[in-house]
Amino acid sequence: MNKEEYIKTLTDQIRCKMARPEVAREIEDHIEDQTRAFMSEGMNRQEAESAALKDMGNPVDAGVELDKVHRPAMPWGMIVLIIVLSVAGYVFQYILNSRNIEAGGDGFFVSQRQIWFTVFGILVMIAVCFADYTRIAARARELMIGITVLIVLGGQFFSLNINGSRQWIGIPGGWVVTIPLVLMLTVPLYAAILYGYRGKGLAVVAKSVLWIIPGCFLAWYSNSVWMACTLFLTYLVVLALAVYRRWYRLRRKAVLAGIGAFVVGLPLVTACYYWFFGADYQRERLLFYLSPAVGWDKQPQEVVSNGIEYVRAILGNSSLIGRGNGVPDIADMPELSEYLLAGVAGYYGILAAVLLAGLLLFLLFRFLRISLRQRNQLGMLMGAGCSAAFLIEVGGYLLNNFGIMYMGNYCPFLTYGGTGTMVTYVLMGIMLSICRYQNTAPERRTTGSLFGIRRPAEKMKD
């Protein structure tokens, strides 16, 4: 049996086709190293190769053992936790919405359609989990440009302008797409683009910054300052992680220091500009996010004050378990989607709200930990980017529900809406795919179709 026959017999025992090329390369390298070692002892190449193959052992037995290691492991625990959070989020939305109506309120926008969004989203998540996330890297730039073009065209021809906001695109059938939430899909694409720049020099910094601009600009243009900030911070976290892992030929400390200064300096300079040179409404908007009790002209900010005061009143009168005494009437809740945890604390106890928030944070930090420990560097960066985006969103949501400041942002599982629900499950599916293939995904140079239907291989940029 020669080397090629040995490797083929061994890799035939590995059921995961994704892992076979990587295993074959590793085994071939090991055989070659052993062959050279034996040749240094005086054997000719044929004798040395035969001795090396003999040392490797039976190829079938070795292949069976490697199959146990290089096998996709379905992250059922994570999937169950996601389903639990999905069900809990909808149940609390539905119950608190019903209480609001019973108390004389107008109700919110929770409907039976949210059930179907959730069910369909979970199915999409499972499908994405089974997909090979490494295929994205070969088409990341095209996909990023495609999303940008579709949003621009959709905003141009199908934009829904509601109260001066340009956040929505209407599509036939009465469906509405929320632009800022769709832009979250650019996070794993940005990570894949940076992956394609490995080994490059200083030009990487300029290119990386240029790829940041479309998503942040579209979020800002659609009147979502929070999403623009979320994307800005997430992109820079992804870039900093790639630099920290020494992917590029750069002065690491200097570049990381520059990124840190950019993170702190740009928002500060922008805020100062709007405060000193902006219009009155722009100053009001700054205070709107900082959420003081009064505006810049000493007049009450009704919307902000009502929301924050309501949350503080709930938390101040909540009990550890069950409904607290003196909790304000739920008919006065400003917006269920933005204050769900506060509502849970007031009507079911602080412990229930802490448990719900704790499960969500545990899920996201678990994803982040698994991503950072990935052998596949693409999976590491994509997973860390998705986790960072969600953690920033959840952090802002907790500020809402602690009564600290008003962010008005989306939170996975706790905020209703079709676009956010579907985007959440797509990103969750990508992170689950990273978990599933953590022992099998190689550092690919070629690509095929997303779901295993073969197409001509294409080279990825290193």
N, C-alpha and C positions, 0 to 999 in steps of 0.2 A: 504494500500500500504506500503510495507516494503522498507528498504533502497535500496536494489538491484533493485527493480522494479522502484523506483523513479529515480535512476541514469540512468537506461536504457532508460526510457521514455524521460528524459531530453536530454541525448546524442544523441538519435535518431533524434532530431530536428536539430542537427549540421551536415551540409552537408559535411564538410571537415573531412574525416576519419582520417587524420593525427592528428587533434586536439582532437579527442574524448578521447583517453586514458589520456591525460594530464588534460582535463576538468573533467573527471570522478574521477581522483585522487584528484583534488582540491575540488570538491563537496563532495567527501567522507570524506576528512579531515575536511571540514567545518561542515558537519553533525555530525561527531564524536566529534568535539569541543563543539558544541551546546548540544549534548547529555550528555556529561560530566558535562556541566554547569547546566543542569536541574537535573541531578542525585545528584549534590552537594546540591540542594535545597530540597532533600528528595524523589524524584520520583525514581521508579524502572527503570530498563534499558528500558523495552518495552514502558512504558509511556514517558520516556525522549526522546526516539527515535521518537515516534509519534509526540511529541511536536516540536522537532527539524525539522521534515519534514514539519509540518504545517507552521513553521516560514519561511521555504524556499520558500513557495508559490507554485503556480501551476507549475508542472514540464514542461508542454508544453510551457507556457508563458516564463518561465526562459530559456528554451532551445532555443526558438526563439530569445530571446535577446542575448544570448551567441553566436548564429550563426552569428549575425551581426558583432560580434567582432572577432571571430575565423573563418575568411573567407579569403582564399588567395586573395590578391589584386594585380592584374596584373599591373606592373609598366609601363603603356603605355607611360607616358611622357619620361621615360628613354629610352624605345625602340625607340620612334620617334627620340629622339636626337641621338641615335646610328646610325639610318638609315640616318639621315641628315648628320652626320659626314662621314659615309661611302660613300654616294653619292658625297659630296663635295670633299673628298679626291681623289676619282677616277677621277672626272671631272677635277680637277686641275692637276693631274698627266697626264691625256690624253692631255689637252690643252698645257701644258708646253712641253710635249714630242713632240707634233706636231710642236710647235714653234721652238724647237731645230732642228728638221729635216729641216724645211723651211729655217732656218738660215744657213744651211750647215753643221750641226752637224750629228753625226751618230745615234742619237736617243738613247733611253734607253731601258729598258726591259718591258715597259708597253705594254700589249697586251690585246686582247679581252678575253683571259683566265682569266684575273684579274676580269672581270665582273662576270664570272661564279663562281670564288672563292668567291667573295663578296656575291652573291645571295645565293649560297649554304651555306656559312658561317652564314648568317643571319638565314636561316632555321635551321641550327644546333643550333644556339644560342637560338632560340625559343623553340626547343625541350629540350635543357638542362634546360631552364627556367622552364618548366613544370615538370621536374624531381625533385625528392626529394633529395636535396643536402646532407641531413643528412645520407643517405645510404653510402656515401663515407667513413665515419669514420670507419666502420666495416672492410673495405678492404684497408685502406690507405697504410699500410705497404706492402701488396702484390702488390698493384698497383705501388708503388714507386720502388720496386725491379723489377717488370715487365718492367717498362719503362727503367730502368738502363740496364737490361739484353738485351733488344731489341736494344738499342743504341750501346752497346758494340758489339753485334753480327753483327748488321748492319754495324758498322764501320769496323769490321774485314773482312767481306765478300763482302760488296757492297760500300765501301768507295770511294768517288770521291776526288782525290787529285788535287786541282787546285792551281797553283802557291805556292805549299808547304802548303796550308791550308787543314785541314781535317774536314771542317765544314759540309760536305754534304754526304748524303747517296742516292745512285741511286737505284730506284726500277723499276721493269718491267713496260713498257709502256711509258718510257721517263720521268717519274716523279722524282723529286728530293726533298728530305726532308732535311731541315736545322737543324742540331743537336742542336745548342744553343737555338733556338726558341722553340723546343720541350721541352727542359728542363724547360721552364717556367711553364709547367703543373705540375711540382713537388711542386710548391709553395702551392696550396691548400692541396695537400697530406701531406706536411710537417706540415701544421697547424692541420690537422686531427690527425696526429701521436702524436703531442704534446697534443691534446685534450684527447687522450687515456691515457696519463700519469698523469692525474689529481689526486691529493691526494698523489703523491709519494714524496720521499725525495731527498737527494742530488744526487742520481744516475741519476736523470732526466737530470742534466746538461751534464754529460758524454754521455748519450744516445742521447741527442739532438744534441750535437756537432758531434757525429758519423754520424747522419743522414744528416748533412750538407755536409759531404765530397764527396759523389758520384756525386751530381749535380755540385758542384764547380769544382771538378777534371775533369769531362767530358767536361765542358765548356772550362776550361783551356787547356785540351789536344787537343780539336778541334780548338785551336788557336783563341778563342774568350775571350780575357781578359776582355772586357767590360761585357759580360754576366756572367762570373765568379764573377766579382765584384758585379753585380746586384743581383745575387742569394745569394751571401754571405751577403750583406747588408739586403736583404729581409728576409732571414732566421733568421738573428739576430733580426730584428725588430719584427718578429712574436714571437720569443722566449722571447724577452724583454716584449712584451705585455702580454704574458701568465704569466710571473713571476710577472709583475706589478699587474695583476688581482688576485694575490694570489692563483693560482691554485696548487702550490706545497708547500711542507713543507721545505721552504728555508729561509735564511736570505735575505730578498728581496733587501735591499739597497746594500748589499755586492755583490750580484749576478748581479744586474743592473750596478753597478760600474765596475764589471769585464767585462760585455758585452760591455760597453762603451769603456773601455780600449782596448778590443779586436778589436772593429771596427776601432779605430784610429791606434792602434799599429801594427797590422798584416800587413796592406797595406804599412805602413811606413817602417817597417823592411824589407819587401819584395823588395820595391823600392830601399832602400839603398843597399841591397845585390846585386841586379842586377847592380846598378850604380857603385859600387866599385869593385865587383868581377865578374860581368857578362861579356859576350862577347860584342864586339862592336855593333852588331845588336840589342842586348838587351837594351843597352843605347839609341840607336836610337829609339827603340820602346817606351821607356819611354817618350822621347821628342816628339815622334809622337802623343801621347795622350795629352801631355801638349801643343803641337802645337806652339812652337816658330818659328821664321822666319828661323833660322838656326839650324843645327844639332850640336851634341856634338863636332864634329871636325871642326866647323865653316863653313861647307859647306851647301848650301841651301837644305832644304828638299822639293823637288819639289812638291810632291803630297799634302803635308800638306799646304805648303805656297800658292799654287794655290787655294786650296779650301777656306782657311781662307781669303786670299786676295780678292777672288771673292765675298764672302759673305759681307765683309766689304765695297767693292766697291758698291755693290747693295744697302746696307742699307744707305750708305752715300749719294746716289743719288736718293733714293726713295722719293716719295711724299706721302701725307696723303691719297689721293684718286687717283686712276688711275696710269698709268705708269709714273715714274719719268724721269727727264732729265739726260742724261749721264749714264743710267744704262748699264752695260756691255752686250755685245752680248750674248744671251742665248746659242749660239753654244759653248761658252767656259765654260758652267756650268760643273763642275767636275762630279757630280752625283746627278741626280734629286731626288732620293729617300732620300738622306741625307740632302738635302737643299731645300725641297719643300716650307717651310714657307718663306725662303729668296726669292725664285723665285716669290711667290705670292706677297710679299711686293714690289718687283721691278716692276712687270708688272700689278698689280692690286691695289697697294697702301698698305701702312702700316696698315691702318684700317682694310682691308680685312684679312691680316695675323694675326693681334691681335684678331679679331673676331673668326677666325678659331682656334687659340691656346686657346683663352678664353673659347670657347665651350668645347674643349677637357678637359681642366683643371677643368671646372665646373662639367663635367660628373664624372671625377675621384674623385674629392673631395666630390661630392654628394654621390657616392658609399661608400667612406671612412666614411663619417658622419653616413650614415644609418647603416653601419656595426658595428661601435663602439657603437651604441645605441641598438644593438640587445639584445633581452632577451635570445635567444639561444646562448650559449657561443661558440659552434662550428661555427655557422654562423658568429659570431663576428670575430673570429680569421681567418677563411678562407677568408671572405670578406676584412678584413683589410690587409691580406697578398697579395691578388690579387691587391688591390688598390695600395699598397706600391710598388709592382713590376712595375706596369704601371707608377706610378708617377716618379720612378727613371729613367725609360726608357725615359719618356717625358722630364725630367729634362736634361738628357744628350743630347737629340735631340735639345732642346732649346739652349744649349751651342754651338752646331754646327751652328745653324741658327742665333745666335747673333754674330758669329765670335769671340767667346772667346777662345774656344779650340775644338779640333777635337776628337769626341768620336766614330763616325761611327756605331751608334747603330740603332736598330729598333724602330719605333714609331707607335703605333696603328692608323690605318686609313690613315696615311700619307705616309707610306712606303709600296711599292708593294711587292708581293711575296706570293705564295700559302701557305707555312708553317706558316708564320707569321700571315697571314689573318685568317687561320683556328684556330690557337692557340688563337688569340685575341678573336674570337667569342665564343670559348669554355669557356674561362675565363669570358667573359662578361655574358655568359649564367649562369654560376655559381653565379655570383654576382646578376644577375636579379632574380635567384631562391631564393637567400637569402632575397632580397627585397620582393618577392612575398609571401614568407611564414613567414615573420617577426612576424605576429600575430598568427601563427598557429604551427610553428615547435617546438616540445617539446625537452627536453633533453633526447634523445633516449637511451635505453638500448638494444633494439632489432632492427633488420633490416629485410628488405624484398628486393624485386628487385628494380632496379633503376626506372622503369617506371610503377610500380604498380602491376606487375605480381608477385604473392606471391611465396615465397620460405620458407623453414624452417627458423624460427627465430634463430639468433645466438647472443650470448652475446658479448657485447663490453666491452673492458677493461675500468675500471674507472680510 
